[in-house]
Amino acid sequence: MHITNISEAKAQLSALIEQAVAGKEVIIGKAGKPIAKIVRYERSEESRKPGALRGKIKIADDLDDA
């Protein structure tokens, strides 16, 4: 795993994004430790269904009490 440091990532952001678009994970690190990962964004093709969580979420009766 290759870790790109922050200053290098700032200088080469376009190239790192192209790598992510190609399917490669890009790891950004600080002081040699990984802190962030750039990956290709993939949109979900599933449509959202309103009310899908109906009956699964409970809101406490005293939620607004301060």
C-alpha positions, 0 to 999 in steps of 0.5 A: 500500500502506497501512502501519499503525503498531504503536500504531495496530494495537494500538488497532484490532486488531479492525477490522484483523482484520475487514479481513483476514477480508474478504480485504484484506491488512493491513500493519503497520510500524515506523518506516514499514517493513513488518514484518508482514502480517495475512491471512485464515487458510484451512484446507487441505481436503486430508487429511494422508497419513502417510508421504507423505515416506517415502524422501525424508528421510535422517537421518545415521548420526551424528546422536546422536553428540556 
